[in-house]
Amino acid sequence: MNLVPIIFSLSVCYIFIFCNFLSNIYILLILKIIMPKRKTILPKASSARILTKAGAQRVSADAAESLTIHLENIAHGIGIEAVKIARHSGRKTVQKSDIELAVKR
């Protein structure tokens, strides 16, 4: 029995798998470069819905993005205050009461 064709076919198979793996990595790298990173944590569609519920007939993408950024800044400030309150109470866990107290401040 000649092992050369078997070894050759296995090596060709490994080369194909390796090349396929490299091409998948290449595609992922291209997508990472092309796809823009999100600037915000909250989705812009939620901000657009808030504006439409407030009575806007149409909402531009810039308006939704601006509202999203402002809402995140407000939420960040509330979060910082809530963490301070929880730590002052001797807890690591932020609770609902911490958030409500931070909003009142």
FIDRENKE-196549 format. One line per 2 residues: number of its first residue (from 1); for each residue x, y, z of N, C-alpha, C. Coordinates in steps of 0.02 Angstrom, whole numbers. Last residue first. Layout:
BEGIN
NUM	X Y Z X Y Z X Y Z  ...
// end
This chain:
BEGIN
105	-1580 3219 2174 -1525 3266 2187 -1513 3309 2130  -1672 3131 2117 -1698 3188 2157 -1644 3240 2170
103	-1589 3037 2062 -1629 3078 2017 -1655 3140 2054  -1539 2976 2176 -1492 3012 2132 -1530 3057 2084
101	-1653 2913 2224 -1623 2966 2263 -1575 3008 2221  -1672 2819 2122 -1723 2869 2135 -1697 2928 2176
99	-1553 2744 2134 -1568 2779 2072 -1619 2835 2085  -1571 2691 2261 -1512 2732 2247 -1524 2775 2184
97	-1685 2613 2245 -1689 2671 2290 -1629 2718 2278  -1635 2510 2166 -1685 2556 2139 -1688 2619 2180
95	-1457 2493 2196 -1527 2473 2200 -1572 2527 2172  -1300 2429 2163 -1343 2488 2155 -1415 2464 2153
93	-1194 2343 2270 -1249 2337 2223 -1290 2402 2222  -1110 2364 2372 -1080 2363 2305 -1134 2364 2252
91	-1139 2466 2517 -1158 2414 2470 -1118 2420 2405  -1132 2570 2608 -1093 2510 2621 -1110 2452 2576
89	-1188 2689 2577 -1229 2643 2617 -1193 2578 2632  -1092 2738 2495 -1100 2771 2559 -1142 2727 2606
87	-1115 2657 2384 -1053 2649 2421 -1058 2681 2490  -1240 2710 2344 -1235 2640 2363 -1171 2628 2404
85	-1203 2842 2313 -1253 2829 2366 -1247 2757 2390  -1115 2821 2206 -1092 2855 2268 -1139 2840 2326
83	-1204 2764 2115 -1148 2724 2140 -1120 2755 2205  -1287 2874 2091 -1315 2813 2121 -1260 2769 2149
81	-1198 2963 2028 -1227 2981 2093 -1255 2918 2129  -1173 2890 1911 -1118 2908 1956 -1144 2924 2025
79	-1303 2885 1856 -1268 2824 1875 -1211 2837 1923  -1327 3018 1826 -1370 2984 1876 -1335 2921 1900
77	-1229 3034 1726 -1227 3074 1788 -1268 3043 1844  -1279 2944 1631 -1212 2934 1659 -1205 2972 1725
75	-1400 3003 1596 -1400 2938 1629 -1333 2923 1662  -1352 3118 1531 -1394 3124 1591 -1393 3059 1630
73	-1284 3057 1424 -1248 3100 1471 -1287 3108 1536  -1390 2990 1360 -1335 2952 1389 -1295 2993 1439
71	-1465 3100 1316 -1494 3053 1364 -1439 3011 1398  -1374 3157 1224 -1394 3194 1284 -1424 3148 1337
69	-1367 3053 1129 -1306 3075 1163 -1324 3112 1228  -1502 3048 1087 -1470 2989 1116 -1408 3009 1157
67	-1518 3173 1029 -1556 3156 1088 -1525 3097 1124  -1429 3156 920 -1417 3209 969 -1454 3194 1034
65	-1491 3053 849 -1424 3043 876 -1408 3094 931  -1611 3115 813 -1612 3054 854 -1544 3042 886
63	-1560 3218 733 -1599 3233 793 -1601 3173 840  -1501 3146 629 -1459 3189 672 -1495 3206 737
61	-1610 3086 570 -1560 3043 602 -1516 3084 649  -1766 3169 606 -1705 3158 566 -1656 3115 605
59	-1933 3122 612 -1873 3134 652 -1812 3120 609  -2101 3179 596 -2042 3149 567 -1982 3167 610
57	-2191 3223 691 -2215 3181 636 -2157 3145 602  -2184 3226 867 -2149 3240 804 -2177 3193 750
55	-2241 3193 990 -2281 3230 941 -2247 3245 875  -2184 3108 1076 -2190 3177 1100 -2228 3221 1050
53	-2171 2997 999 -2223 2996 1052 -2235 3066 1080  -2063 3040 924 -2127 3032 891 -2184 3028 941
51	-1963 3041 1024 -1982 3104 991 -2049 3098 955  -1959 2905 1055 -1975 2954 1107 -1999 3019 1076
49	-1915 2855 932 -1983 2837 957 -2005 2886 1012  -1786 2907 930 -1834 2928 879 -1905 2912 900
47	-1732 2835 1036 -1737 2908 1041 -1787 2935 989  -1736 2709 979 -1774 2722 1040 -1784 2797 1050
45	-1648 2721 874 -1719 2710 859 -1762 2723 920  -1523 2727 929 -1552 2790 905 -1627 2782 890
43	-1488 2635 1079 -1504 2637 1007 -1538 2703 988  -1353 2676 1190 -1425 2670 1177 -1438 2672 1102
41	-1218 2700 1170 -1240 2636 1199 -1313 2624 1182  -1138 2771 1024 -1180 2774 1084 -1197 2704 1108
39	-1065 2747 915 -1043 2801 957 -1080 2801 1024  -1014 2593 849 -1068 2633 876 -1039 2687 921
37	-900 2591 712 -917 2575 781 -974 2620 803  -935 2540 544 -920 2592 593 -940 2569 663
35	-856 2421 446 -914 2433 489 -897 2487 540  -725 2413 392 -779 2447 355 -837 2466 401
33	-650 2344 487 -626 2408 462 -683 2447 431  -725 2230 506 -709 2271 564 -686 2340 542
31	-724 2176 378 -787 2200 407 -775 2245 466  -587 2143 369 -616 2192 323 -681 2220 352
29	-580 2045 469 -541 2107 475 -568 2161 430  -666 1949 415 -683 1980 478 -644 2045 488
27	-591 1914 300 -658 1943 292 -679 1979 356  -479 1860 363 -471 1918 319 -538 1953 310
25	-536 1750 425 -505 1802 466 -499 1866 425  -572 1679 310 -624 1701 357 -597 1756 402
23	-448 1654 255 -493 1697 218 -550 1721 263  -395 1569 353 -364 1634 341 -410 1680 304
21	-481 1460 336 -478 1493 400 -449 1563 392  -447 1423 206 -516 1443 220 -518 1482 286
19	-315 1387 229 -329 1443 184 -400 1469 196  -338 1276 314 -299 1333 337 -313 1395 295
17	-409 1191 227 -440 1214 290 -404 1276 315  -311 1173 127 -376 1202 110 -410 1230 173
15	-211 1110 203 -197 1174 171 -262 1209 153  -278 992 237 -257 1039 289 -242 1108 261
13	-292 936 107 -351 951 148 -334 1001 202  -160 919 74 -201 964 33 -263 984 72
11	-127 823 169 -94 888 172 -133 940 130  -208 718 127 -218 747 193 -187 816 197
9	-151 691 2 -221 713 4 -237 744 72  -23 650 43 -31 709 0 -102 736 4
7	-54 535 114 -22 591 149 -30 655 109  -107 460 7 -147 474 66 -119 534 104
5	-1 450 -85 -63 484 -104 -106 503 -44  96 382 3 109 449 -24 44 483 -46
3	76 251 38 50 303 83 58 374 56  30 107 -44 69 168 -51 38 223 -9
1	42 -59 0 0 0 0 45 62 0
// end
